[in-house]
Every structure is written in C-alpha cells, then in structure tokens.
Amino acid sequence: MAETLKTRLGSLELKNPILSASGTFGYGKEVESFVDPSVYGGIVGKSISLEPRKGNPLPRTWETASGMLNSIGLQNPGIDAFISDPSYLPRMSAYDTRVVVNLVGDTVDEYVEMARRLDSESAVDALELNISCPNCPLGGMEFGVDPEATRRLVEAVRENFSRTIIAKLTPNVTDVVPIARAAEAGGADALSLVNTYVGMAVEWRQRRPRLGGITGGLSGPAIKPLALRLVWLAAQNCEIPIIGIGGIMNTDDVLEFIVAGASAVQIGTVQFIRPRIALEIIEGLGEALRELGAGSIGELVGTLETDRDAITVRQADEDGGEEVPVGE
C-alpha cells in the first residue's frame, strides 16, 4: 500500500482512507469470500449492544430509486458473545487493518459499561458511538438530536475508553453543527456522518408499509448530495477529523467527500452490489494522486474553494441593485 494513501483520525493512523460502514459488512467473515477485509484502512463492525437484540420484524429491506431502505433494528449477539465468540472480535483482530467497534445503547450507563470492557481489549483500535440509528425503538437517535445529551454521552465514554472515539451523527436534525460541536466538546476524536435518513415505502393496493418496522433508514446514491453538504458543514465548524458517509459508489465520490473536508470515508450500500469495490477505489485514489501531483491524501482534505464573491450576481431593485447570492 502506497504511503501516500495514509490518513489520520486523531492519533489513529489508517493505511488508506477507506473503511466499511457499520451494518453493511457484518463483522468481516461475511465478506471473506469476496474480498479480504485487510485491504480496508479500517473495518467497522455491525452495531453491538450490551444485551443481544433480535431486531425488527420482516421484511427489513426495500429497494428504492437510487438507494435502499433498511429496518434491521440493530440485531446483534450482545457484548459478551462479541468479545468471546471466535466469529466476532477474535476473528476481526486477525485482519491486517484497524478494528472499529460500533456501539449502541439505551442509556449512557450501557455505553459506558461496553466502553469499559472494550478498553481492556487490545484488538479494538476505536469505538464508533452510534447515536444516530433511526431503526430502534429505544436508545440510539435520541442521544444524537440533542447537543447536551450528545456531549454528556461522549464525555462519559471518554472517561472509560483510552483510545480513539468516533461519534456517528444523524442527518435527521434541523442543524447538525451544534451536535457536531457537542461531540467534539465531549472528547470525541473524530466524527462520522451521516447515518441514514428516515424514510418509508408503501404498498398502496394493500394499504401496508413495505417494511416490518414501518419506517427505515434511506441509504445509497440518493443521499450523497445531502451527506456531502453536512460533511462540509461539520468540517467548517469543528477541529477534529471527519469521516464521510453517504452514497459513495466510486473513487470520484470518495474524492468529493475528501475535498469537502473528510479525512476518511466509509462505504456501505455499494458493497451489497459490488463487494470488491474497495479494491477499485483504493487503486483509483492512487491514480488520482498521481494525476494531481499530490504527495498524499492529506493534501486534498478540505481544499474545496467556496469564494462566494465569485458566485454572486447583480440583481436590480428599487434602489439600483444589490448583490444576491445565486440560489438564495
């Protein structure tokens, strides 16, 4: 792997900026027949809770125009099995990549208990705090829609985990900036955004929802422009690194997020249809650096030029005209 693809999330160095997105990759073993998980800069496992969860009723997924809805409901084996069962953390630790454990809980105490236990597991390089899942009846998203709740949660986990903490933010808020700042103030080392947008699908003839959980999380190319904007806003307003997520399908998409301010990205829905896409993207990033004459991915992070004076027009009014930004 070329050194130029290395990137950092605080003190955590990744060999390349491509991570798997939680919930789209299992825990690594599920994709081994398609791609070696070691090619990723880091793998983010499916969410883990303190106790096992059965998840939502079927059906759990529905394809949409340019994306998909999912209502899995955070089905997982629980923290005990995750740590001890050879299929989970022990297997993840054998891959030559960074291991990120995504945590979800109903209370702050549950997050703290899991963080405390995982702090003693040397195989765990980072925690990603899922405070943004739209598919669970308790916990999850309510932490991520209130800045003070976000800050308290991250702060409590910070006191019990000594390595990298990533806060995963929801797009389902009026303004993501106060949430992002609160996570940073609480001690997060990085932010990942965005999680899925809440949506639904309906079978009108039967008058029934398409998903057993009624609503679900929308992912895929349909959300990329929305996610890109929120990544840019967070990068403009926070000092800590950003991990961009949302509708990434190819190398160009990755570079859009990086130029907008992301130091790394997570790929998700695309892996269901192109499970070897990470290999293509990593190769494409090397080619892009050579094309630009850039020495590293870091040289491109946050280099988006947004000179608003260059995109204004003169609009005549009663007083003889004033500058009005295009699109406002």
C-alpha positions as a LaTeX table, in Angstrom:
\begin{tabular}{lrrr}
\hline
Residue & $x$ (\AA) & $y$ (\AA) & $z$ (\AA) \\
\hline
Met1 & 0.00 & 0.00 & 0.00 \\
Ala2 & 1.40 & 3.36 & $-1.02$ \\
Glu3 & 2.30 & 5.55 & 1.92 \\
Thr4 & 0.56 & 8.46 & 0.20 \\
Leu5 & $-2.82$ & 6.91 & 0.98 \\
Lys6 & $-2.25$ & 7.00 & 4.73 \\
Thr7 & $-4.53$ & 9.23 & 6.76 \\
Arg8 & $-5.09$ & 10.02 & 10.43 \\
Leu9 & $-8.11$ & 10.22 & 12.70 \\
Gly10 & $-6.52$ & 11.97 & 15.64 \\
Ser11 & $-3.87$ & 9.59 & 16.93 \\
Leu12 & $-5.21$ & 6.67 & 14.89 \\
Glu13 & $-3.36$ & 6.12 & 11.61 \\
Leu14 & $-5.08$ & 4.29 & 8.74 \\
Lys15 & $-3.15$ & 2.80 & 5.84 \\
Asn16 & $-5.79$ & 4.16 & 3.48 \\
Pro17 & $-8.93$ & 6.29 & 3.96 \\
Ile18 & $-11.47$ & 3.56 & 3.13 \\
Leu19 & $-13.49$ & 1.99 & 5.94 \\
Ser20 & $-16.50$ & $-0.27$ & 5.84 \\
Ala21 & $-19.73$ & 1.23 & 7.13 \\
Ser22 & $-21.38$ & $-0.41$ & 10.12 \\
Gly23 & $-24.24$ & $-2.71$ & 9.20 \\
Thr24 & $-23.11$ & $-3.27$ & 5.63 \\
Phe25 & $-20.10$ & $-5.51$ & 6.27 \\
Gly26 & $-21.10$ & $-7.79$ & 9.11 \\
Tyr27 & $-18.00$ & $-8.41$ & 11.20 \\
Gly28 & $-15.74$ & $-9.27$ & 8.28 \\
Lys29 & $-16.30$ & $-13.01$ & 7.95 \\
Glu30 & $-19.45$ & $-12.39$ & 5.90 \\
Val31 & $-17.41$ & $-10.85$ & 3.05 \\
Glu32 & $-14.29$ & $-13.00$ & 3.12 \\
Ser33 & $-15.39$ & $-14.99$ & 0.07 \\
Phe34 & $-15.49$ & $-11.74$ & $-1.94$ \\
Val35 & $-12.71$ & $-9.56$ & $-0.56$ \\
Asp36 & $-10.00$ & $-9.70$ & 2.08 \\
Pro37 & $-11.10$ & $-7.31$ & 4.87 \\
Ser38 & $-7.42$ & $-6.45$ & 5.35 \\
Val39 & $-7.47$ & $-4.24$ & 2.23 \\
Tyr40 & $-9.53$ & $-1.64$ & 4.08 \\
Gly41 & $-7.97$ & 1.11 & 6.14 \\
Gly42 & $-10.36$ & 0.03 & 8.88 \\
Ile43 & $-13.42$ & $-2.15$ & 9.33 \\
Val44 & $-16.43$ & $-1.00$ & 11.32 \\
Gly45 & $-18.47$ & $-3.91$ & 12.61 \\
Lys46 & $-22.22$ & $-4.11$ & 12.91 \\
Ser47 & $-23.58$ & $-2.34$ & 16.00 \\
Ile48 & $-23.08$ & $-4.09$ & 19.33 \\
Ser49 & $-25.35$ & $-3.59$ & 22.34 \\
Leu50 & $-24.97$ & $-4.63$ & 25.96 \\
Glu51 & $-27.57$ & $-7.39$ & 25.60 \\
Pro52 & $-28.40$ & $-9.38$ & 22.43 \\
Arg53 & $-31.07$ & $-7.88$ & 20.15 \\
Lys54 & $-33.36$ & $-9.77$ & 17.82 \\
Gly55 & $-34.02$ & $-6.82$ & 15.53 \\
Asn56 & $-37.16$ & $-5.66$ & 13.76 \\
Pro57 & $-39.89$ & $-7.77$ & 12.13 \\
Leu58 & $-39.63$ & $-8.79$ & 8.48 \\
Pro59 & $-39.40$ & $-7.51$ & 5.81 \\
Arg60 & $-36.32$ & $-5.50$ & 6.69 \\
Thr61 & $-35.11$ & $-4.02$ & 3.40 \\
Trp62 & $-36.71$ & $-2.38$ & 0.38 \\
Glu63 & $-35.00$ & $-1.13$ & $-2.77$ \\
Thr64 & $-35.79$ & 2.45 & $-3.75$ \\
Ala65 & $-34.84$ & 4.70 & $-6.65$ \\
Ser66 & $-31.07$ & 5.22 & $-6.28$ \\
Gly67 & $-30.89$ & 3.58 & $-2.89$ \\
Met68 & $-32.44$ & 1.29 & $-0.33$ \\
Leu69 & $-34.40$ & 1.41 & 2.90 \\
Asn70 & $-33.41$ & $-0.81$ & 5.80 \\
Ser71 & $-35.13$ & $-1.54$ & 9.08 \\
Ile72 & $-32.84$ & $-4.18$ & 10.56 \\
Gly73 & $-33.30$ & $-2.96$ & 14.12 \\
Leu74 & $-29.70$ & $-3.48$ & 15.26 \\
Gln75 & $-29.84$ & $-7.26$ & 15.53 \\
Asn76 & $-26.62$ & $-8.40$ & 17.20 \\
Pro77 & $-25.24$ & $-11.04$ & 19.61 \\
Gly78 & $-24.52$ & $-8.68$ & 22.53 \\
Ile79 & $-21.20$ & $-7.63$ & 24.03 \\
Asp80 & $-20.42$ & $-10.95$ & 25.80 \\
Ala81 & $-20.62$ & $-13.02$ & 22.64 \\
Phe82 & $-18.91$ & $-10.31$ & 20.61 \\
Ile83 & $-15.83$ & $-10.45$ & 22.84 \\
Ser84 & $-15.64$ & $-14.20$ & 23.37 \\
Asp85 & $-17.13$ & $-15.87$ & 20.28 \\
Pro86 & $-14.42$ & $-16.67$ & 17.67 \\
Ser87 & $-16.75$ & $-15.43$ & 14.92 \\
Tyr88 & $-16.66$ & $-11.83$ & 16.14 \\
Leu89 & $-13.88$ & $-9.79$ & 17.77 \\
Pro90 & $-11.28$ & $-12.61$ & 17.79 \\
Arg91 & $-11.77$ & $-13.02$ & 14.04 \\
Met92 & $-11.76$ & $-9.27$ & 13.37 \\
Ser93 & $-8.48$ & $-8.93$ & 15.26 \\
Ala94 & $-6.78$ & $-11.30$ & 12.80 \\
Tyr95 & $-7.26$ & $-8.94$ & 9.87 \\
Asp96 & $-4.40$ & $-6.61$ & 8.97 \\
Thr97 & $-6.43$ & $-3.46$ & 9.46 \\
Arg98 & $-7.85$ & $-1.20$ & 12.15 \\
Val99 & $-10.80$ & $-2.58$ & 14.10 \\
Val100 & $-13.59$ & $-0.14$ & 14.96 \\
Val101 & $-16.41$ & $-1.34$ & 17.22 \\
Asn102 & $-19.75$ & 0.39 & 16.70 \\
Leu103 & $-21.72$ & 0.64 & 19.96 \\
Val104 & $-25.40$ & 1.30 & 20.55 \\
Gly105 & $-27.24$ & 1.58 & 23.84 \\
Asp106 & $-30.47$ & 2.64 & 25.51 \\
Thr107 & $-28.75$ & 4.54 & 28.32 \\
Val108 & $-25.47$ & 6.29 & 28.98 \\
Asp109 & $-24.62$ & 3.59 & 31.51 \\
Glu110 & $-24.88$ & 0.91 & 28.82 \\
Tyr111 & $-22.44$ & 2.73 & 26.55 \\
Val112 & $-20.08$ & 3.26 & 29.49 \\
Glu113 & $-20.17$ & $-0.40$ & 30.52 \\
Met114 & $-19.33$ & $-1.57$ & 27.00 \\
Ala115 & $-16.59$ & 1.04 & 26.59 \\
Arg116 & $-15.03$ & 0.00 & 29.89 \\
Arg117 & $-14.96$ & $-3.65$ & 28.87 \\
Leu118 & $-13.60$ & $-2.96$ & 25.40 \\
Asp119 & $-10.85$ & $-0.71$ & 26.76 \\
Ser120 & $-9.15$ & $-3.86$ & 28.02 \\
Glu121 & $-9.34$ & $-5.50$ & 24.57 \\
Ser122 & $-6.16$ & $-4.54$ & 22.75 \\
Ala123 & $-7.62$ & $-5.62$ & 19.41 \\
Val124 & $-10.05$ & $-2.69$ & 19.49 \\
Asp125 & $-8.48$ & 0.38 & 17.89 \\
Ala126 & $-11.51$ & 2.66 & 18.13 \\
Leu127 & $-15.13$ & 2.94 & 19.17 \\
Glu128 & $-17.82$ & 4.41 & 16.96 \\
Leu129 & $-20.74$ & 5.61 & 19.08 \\
Asn130 & $-23.98$ & 5.02 & 17.23 \\
Ile131 & $-26.11$ & 7.92 & 18.48 \\
Ser132 & $-27.98$ & 8.16 & 15.21 \\
Cys133 & $-29.81$ & 4.94 & 14.34 \\
Pro134 & $-33.39$ & 5.53 & 13.12 \\
Asn135 & $-34.38$ & 1.86 & 13.39 \\
Cys136 & $-34.55$ & 1.11 & 17.11 \\
Pro137 & $-37.41$ & 1.88 & 19.49 \\
Leu138 & $-35.14$ & 2.77 & 22.41 \\
Gly139 & $-31.79$ & 4.48 & 22.58 \\
Gly140 & $-29.79$ & 5.47 & 19.53 \\
Met141 & $-31.07$ & 8.54 & 17.83 \\
Glu142 & $-32.42$ & 10.48 & 20.82 \\
Phe143 & $-28.86$ & 10.96 & 22.05 \\
Gly144 & $-27.86$ & 12.41 & 18.70 \\
Val145 & $-30.61$ & 15.01 & 18.29 \\
Asp146 & $-29.80$ & 17.00 & 21.43 \\
Pro147 & $-26.39$ & 18.69 & 21.82 \\
Glu148 & $-26.28$ & 18.39 & 25.60 \\
Ala149 & $-27.22$ & 14.70 & 25.53 \\
Thr150 & $-24.54$ & 14.13 & 22.88 \\
Arg151 & $-21.90$ & 15.90 & 24.94 \\
Arg152 & $-22.76$ & 14.01 & 28.14 \\
Leu153 & $-22.68$ & 10.64 & 26.40 \\
Val154 & $-19.35$ & 11.21 & 24.65 \\
Glu155 & $-17.85$ & 12.64 & 27.82 \\
Ala156 & $-18.91$ & 9.60 & 29.85 \\
Val157 & $-17.45$ & 7.19 & 27.30 \\
Arg158 & $-14.26$ & 9.27 & 27.10 \\
Glu159 & $-13.69$ & 8.68 & 30.82 \\
Asn160 & $-13.82$ & 4.92 & 30.27 \\
Phe161 & $-12.04$ & 4.35 & 26.96 \\
Ser162 & $-8.43$ & 5.34 & 26.34 \\
Arg163 & $-8.22$ & 5.07 & 22.57 \\
Thr164 & $-9.97$ & 6.70 & 19.61 \\
Ile165 & $-13.65$ & 7.63 & 19.95 \\
Ile166 & $-15.75$ & 8.43 & 16.89 \\
Ala167 & $-19.25$ & 9.89 & 17.23 \\
Lys168 & $-21.61$ & 8.85 & 14.42 \\
Leu169 & $-24.10$ & 11.64 & 13.76 \\
Thr170 & $-27.62$ & 11.65 & 12.36 \\
Pro171 & $-28.76$ & 13.80 & 9.43 \\
Asn172 & $-32.27$ & 13.82 & 10.88 \\
Val173 & $-31.86$ & 17.16 & 12.68 \\
Thr174 & $-32.51$ & 20.76 & 11.73 \\
Asp175 & $-28.86$ & 21.74 & 12.22 \\
Val176 & $-26.02$ & 19.23 & 12.54 \\
Val177 & $-23.42$ & 21.81 & 13.61 \\
Pro178 & $-24.43$ & 22.11 & 17.32 \\
Ile179 & $-24.45$ & 18.29 & 17.57 \\
Ala180 & $-21.03$ & 18.03 & 15.96 \\
Arg181 & $-19.59$ & 20.69 & 18.25 \\
Ala182 & $-21.10$ & 19.00 & 21.29 \\
Ala183 & $-19.48$ & 15.67 & 20.38 \\
Glu184 & $-16.16$ & 17.44 & 19.95 \\
Ala185 & $-16.57$ & 19.21 & 23.30 \\
Gly186 & $-17.32$ & 15.88 & 24.95 \\
Gly187 & $-13.99$ & 14.47 & 23.83 \\
Ala188 & $-14.64$ & 12.73 & 20.52 \\
Asp189 & $-11.50$ & 12.27 & 18.43 \\
Ala190 & $-13.43$ & 12.19 & 15.13 \\
Leu191 & $-16.94$ & 12.43 & 13.72 \\
Ser192 & $-18.59$ & 10.11 & 11.20 \\
Leu193 & $-21.54$ & 11.43 & 9.23 \\
Val194 & $-24.02$ & 10.74 & 8.08 \\
Asn195 & $-26.15$ & 7.82 & 9.20 \\
Thr196 & $-29.26$ & 7.06 & 7.16 \\
Tyr197 & $-32.18$ & 9.40 & 6.54 \\
Val198 & $-35.55$ & 8.30 & 7.93 \\
Gly199 & $-37.92$ & 7.24 & 5.13 \\
Met200 & $-40.63$ & 4.76 & 4.25 \\
Ala201 & $-42.16$ & 2.83 & 1.38 \\
Val202 & $-45.84$ & 1.91 & 0.93 \\
Glu203 & $-47.78$ & $-0.79$ & $-0.94$ \\
Trp204 & $-50.82$ & 1.28 & $-1.80$ \\
Arg205 & $-53.01$ & $-1.59$ & $-3.05$ \\
Gln206 & $-52.73$ & $-3.42$ & 0.28 \\
Arg207 & $-52.52$ & $-0.17$ & 2.27 \\
Arg208 & $-49.47$ & $-1.51$ & 4.07 \\
Pro209 & $-45.89$ & $-0.36$ & 4.65 \\
Arg210 & $-43.18$ & $-2.23$ & 2.75 \\
Leu211 & $-41.08$ & $-2.63$ & 5.92 \\
Gly212 & $-41.96$ & $-4.58$ & 9.02 \\
Gly213 & $-40.70$ & $-1.68$ & 11.10 \\
Ile214 & $-42.88$ & 0.74 & 9.06 \\
Thr215 & $-40.08$ & 3.31 & 8.60 \\
Gly216 & $-36.45$ & 2.67 & 7.80 \\
Gly217 & $-33.13$ & 4.28 & 7.03 \\
Leu218 & $-32.51$ & 5.50 & 3.47 \\
Ser219 & $-29.00$ & 4.96 & 2.11 \\
Gly220 & $-27.34$ & 4.83 & $-1.30$ \\
Pro221 & $-26.62$ & 7.37 & $-4.06$ \\
Ala222 & $-29.87$ & 9.26 & $-3.39$ \\
Ile223 & $-28.45$ & 10.75 & $-0.19$ \\
Lys224 & $-24.95$ & 11.65 & $-1.39$ \\
Pro225 & $-25.57$ & 15.37 & $-2.10$ \\
Leu226 & $-27.24$ & 15.75 & 1.29 \\
Ala227 & $-24.46$ & 13.91 & 3.13 \\
Leu228 & $-21.78$ & 15.86 & 1.29 \\
Arg229 & $-23.24$ & 19.15 & 2.49 \\
Leu230 & $-23.33$ & 18.02 & 6.12 \\
Val231 & $-19.75$ & 16.77 & 5.99 \\
Trp232 & $-18.69$ & 20.16 & 4.62 \\
Leu233 & $-20.61$ & 22.00 & 7.36 \\
Ala234 & $-19.10$ & 19.85 & 10.11 \\
Ala235 & $-15.60$ & 20.30 & 8.72 \\
Gln236 & $-16.08$ & 24.06 & 8.63 \\
Asn237 & $-17.16$ & 24.18 & 12.25 \\
Cys238 & $-15.07$ & 21.52 & 14.04 \\
Glu239 & $-11.36$ & 20.94 & 14.51 \\
Ile240 & $-11.46$ & 17.14 & 14.73 \\
Pro241 & $-11.30$ & 14.86 & 11.66 \\
Ile242 & $-14.42$ & 13.91 & 9.73 \\
Ile243 & $-15.33$ & 10.52 & 8.23 \\
Gly244 & $-17.72$ & 11.00 & 5.31 \\
Ile245 & $-20.56$ & 8.53 & 4.70 \\
Gly246 & $-23.45$ & 8.51 & 2.26 \\
Gly247 & $-23.99$ & 7.19 & $-1.24$ \\
Ile248 & $-20.35$ & 6.60 & $-2.14$ \\
Met249 & $-20.15$ & 4.43 & $-5.27$ \\
Asn250 & $-16.71$ & 5.09 & $-6.76$ \\
Thr251 & $-13.39$ & 6.91 & $-6.45$ \\
Asp252 & $-14.82$ & 10.23 & $-7.62$ \\
Asp253 & $-17.39$ & 10.12 & $-4.82$ \\
Val254 & $-14.64$ & 9.49 & $-2.27$ \\
Leu255 & $-12.63$ & 12.43 & $-3.52$ \\
Glu256 & $-15.66$ & 14.71 & $-3.36$ \\
Phe257 & $-16.01$ & 13.96 & 0.35 \\
Ile258 & $-12.27$ & 14.41 & 0.94 \\
Val259 & $-12.14$ & 17.76 & $-0.83$ \\
Ala260 & $-15.22$ & 18.82 & 1.15 \\
Gly261 & $-13.37$ & 18.13 & 4.40 \\
Ala262 & $-13.39$ & 14.39 & 5.17 \\
Ser263 & $-10.12$ & 12.74 & 6.19 \\
Ala264 & $-11.59$ & 9.28 & 5.52 \\
Val265 & $-14.82$ & 7.74 & 4.27 \\
Gln266 & $-16.99$ & 4.72 & 4.91 \\
Ile267 & $-18.53$ & 2.74 & 2.06 \\
Gly268 & $-21.79$ & 0.97 & 2.72 \\
Thr269 & $-24.71$ & 0.20 & 0.42 \\
Val270 & $-22.49$ & $-0.16$ & $-2.65$ \\
Gln271 & $-20.90$ & $-3.25$ & $-1.07$ \\
Phe272 & $-24.15$ & $-5.18$ & $-1.49$ \\
Ile273 & $-23.89$ & $-4.94$ & $-5.27$ \\
Arg274 & $-20.13$ & $-4.58$ & $-5.73$ \\
Pro275 & $-18.46$ & $-6.32$ & $-2.79$ \\
Arg276 & $-14.97$ & $-5.78$ & $-4.21$ \\
Ile277 & $-15.44$ & $-2.04$ & $-4.72$ \\
Ala278 & $-12.86$ & $-1.14$ & $-2.05$ \\
Leu279 & $-10.10$ & $-2.57$ & $-4.24$ \\
Glu280 & $-11.19$ & $-0.42$ & $-7.19$ \\
Ile281 & $-11.44$ & 2.71 & $-5.07$ \\
Ile282 & $-8.04$ & 2.27 & $-3.46$ \\
Glu283 & $-6.42$ & 1.81 & $-6.86$ \\
Gly284 & $-8.31$ & 4.83 & $-8.18$ \\
Leu285 & $-7.13$ & 7.02 & $-5.31$ \\
Gly286 & $-3.52$ & 6.27 & $-6.16$ \\
Glu287 & $-4.16$ & 7.22 & $-9.79$ \\
Ala288 & $-5.87$ & 10.43 & $-8.72$ \\
Leu289 & $-2.93$ & 11.48 & $-6.57$ \\
Arg290 & $-0.58$ & 10.92 & $-9.48$ \\
Glu291 & $-2.87$ & 12.87 & $-11.80$ \\
Leu292 & $-2.92$ & 15.84 & $-9.39$ \\
Gly293 & 0.75 & 15.59 & $-8.48$ \\
Ala294 & $-0.26$ & 15.33 & $-4.83$ \\
Gly295 & 2.02 & 13.63 & $-2.34$ \\
Ser296 & $-0.70$ & 12.39 & $-0.03$ \\
Ile297 & $-4.44$ & 12.18 & 0.56 \\
Gly298 & $-3.99$ & 14.69 & 3.34 \\
Glu299 & $-3.05$ & 17.37 & 0.80 \\
Leu300 & $-6.59$ & 17.19 & $-0.61$ \\
Val301 & $-8.57$ & 17.24 & 2.64 \\
Gly302 & $-10.75$ & 20.33 & 2.93 \\
Thr303 & $-9.42$ & 22.02 & $-0.21$ \\
Leu304 & $-12.84$ & 22.95 & $-1.58$ \\
Glu305 & $-12.85$ & 26.55 & $-2.81$ \\
Thr306 & $-16.02$ & 28.41 & $-1.88$ \\
Asp307 & $-15.44$ & 32.03 & $-2.82$ \\
Arg308 & $-18.98$ & 33.33 & $-2.58$ \\
Asp309 & $-17.99$ & 36.62 & $-4.25$ \\
Ala310 & $-17.37$ & 34.64 & $-7.41$ \\
Ile311 & $-20.89$ & 33.24 & $-7.48$ \\
Thr312 & $-22.93$ & 36.37 & $-6.90$ \\
Val313 & $-24.94$ & 38.28 & $-9.45$ \\
Arg314 & $-26.23$ & 41.80 & $-9.64$ \\
Gln315 & $-29.95$ & 41.94 & $-9.19$ \\
Ala316 & $-31.68$ & 45.23 & $-9.89$ \\
Asp317 & $-34.06$ & 46.54 & $-7.29$ \\
Glu318 & $-35.74$ & 49.79 & $-6.46$ \\
Asp319 & $-32.52$ & 51.25 & $-5.11$ \\
Gly320 & $-30.48$ & 50.45 & $-8.16$ \\
Gly321 & $-29.34$ & 46.92 & $-7.43$ \\
Glu322 & $-27.74$ & 44.76 & $-4.76$ \\
Glu323 & $-25.64$ & 41.63 & $-4.73$ \\
Val324 & $-27.70$ & 38.48 & $-4.18$ \\
Pro325 & $-26.02$ & 35.05 & $-3.89$ \\
Val326 & $-27.15$ & 32.64 & $-6.59$ \\
Gly327 & $-29.71$ & 30.18 & $-5.30$ \\
Glu328 & $-30.86$ & 32.18 & $-2.27$ \\
\hline
\end{tabular}
